[in-house]
């Protein structure tokens, strides 16, 4: 498993965690936005893990 795939997993989990926090903080619109971000990361992991490394910037 590459570092970029692991990063996307952490970002997806963080987005869902932050969405849960914002939901209980009475900000459902912000929570919905972070849920969409988390779903985007999961979509990228499901349908394009090879492309994650392909488009990564080498530093």
N, C-alpha and C positions, 0 to 999 in steps of 0.2 A: 504494500500500500504506500503510495507516494505521500509526500508531505503536503501537497496541494489538496489531495482528497481528504486527508486528516483535517486540514484547515477548514474545508467546506463543511465537514461534519461538526466541528466545534462551532463554526459560525451559525449553522442551522440550529443547533441546540441552544446557543446563546440567544438567537432571535426569538425562539419559542419561549425561553425563560423570561426574557425581557417583556414579551407580549403578555405573559401571565402576570408579571409584576404590574404592568400598566393597566391590565384589566381590573385588578383588585385596587388599583389606585384611582379608579373611576375615570379612566381615559379609554373608552372602548374604541374610539376611532384610531388612536395611536396604536392600540393593541392589534387592531385589524391590519394596520400597515405593517407591523412587525411580523404578524402571522404570514402575510403575503411574502415578505422577505425570506422567512424561514422555508416556506413552500418553494420559493425559487431556488434556494440552495439545495433542497431535497430533489427537485426536478433536475438540476445540474448534476447531482450525484447519480441519479437513476439513469439518465439518458445520455450522459456525456462525460464519464470520468476520464476517458482518453483525451477528450478535447480540453479538459481542465489543464492538463500538462502541456498540451499543444499550444495553448494561448498564454501560457505563463511567461512572465518577464524574467529573463535571466539577469541576476544581479551579481 
